[in-house]
Amino acid sequence: MNSLDPVGEVARLLALNLKAAIGEMALRDAANLAGIDHSTLYAILQGNSWPDISTLAKLERGLNCDLWPGRPS
């Protein structure tokens, strides 16, 4: 389900991309790969926190994928 708020839609898509990148991996393992605390990763996935640019870059590098969804259509 798409969000009516364009900013909310970016957050939703980012979380979906992150969930897909993590797959079956444990959250602690994914967080360790990215060099971030697992509670930070959990907060992002739950929609309780936005990653700052540094955290986003660490996640993309650690998980070897692009997470930022770009502009919602």
Residue pairs with C-beta under 8 A, 6 or more apart in sequence:
2 9
2 12
2 72
3 9
3 11
3 12
6 72
9 72
10 69
10 71
10 72
11 47
11 50
12 47
13 69
13 72
14 44
14 51
14 67
14 68
14 69
15 44
15 45
15 47
17 65
17 66
17 67
17 68
17 69
18 41
18 44
18 45
18 59
18 63
18 67
19 45
21 30
21 59
21 63
21 65
21 67
22 30
22 63
27 38
27 41
27 42
27 45
28 38
30 41
30 62
30 63
31 37
31 38
31 40
31 41
32 38
33 62
33 63
34 41
34 55
34 58
34 59
34 61
34 62
34 63
35 58
35 62
36 55
36 58
36 59
36 62
40 49
40 51
40 55
41 59
43 49
44 50
44 51
44 55
51 59
56 67
56 68
59 67
60 66
60 67
60 68
